Amino acid sequence: MCFFKRKKKEDKKVETKEEGSLVTVESTTETKKELKKSEKKETKIDNEEKTKEAEKVEKEEKNRKSVYRVIYNKETKVWNIKKDGAKRIIDSRETKEEALKRVKELSENSDSNFVVYKKDGKFQKK
């Protein structure tokens, strides 16, 4: 049993008025194939443009300076140093002065900025 029917190629013959000769015209299925090929080419070009744009955005993000944050953790009673976008804590210090020294070292080495918070979580300084 065959559930699917195959489409046959149909060539239509058309008479031209000027010459009176028969000219074969491509069937609609063949023109659809050509359209699909041209669409694929266009999508490849679009994909290449999108990848170029994505690369530009990644470069801009890399060029953007990172920010270190000094935050007090009430549960462990320690000052944590964390970088923006990072999941882990970079360093932990018992006193705020030690944490500030460490953040200054990190920010100078990586040429970035840092932000300090008070014990209650309010913003202190940049």
Order of alpha helices (4+ residues) and beta strands (2+ residues): beta-beta-alpha-beta-beta-beta-alpha-beta-beta
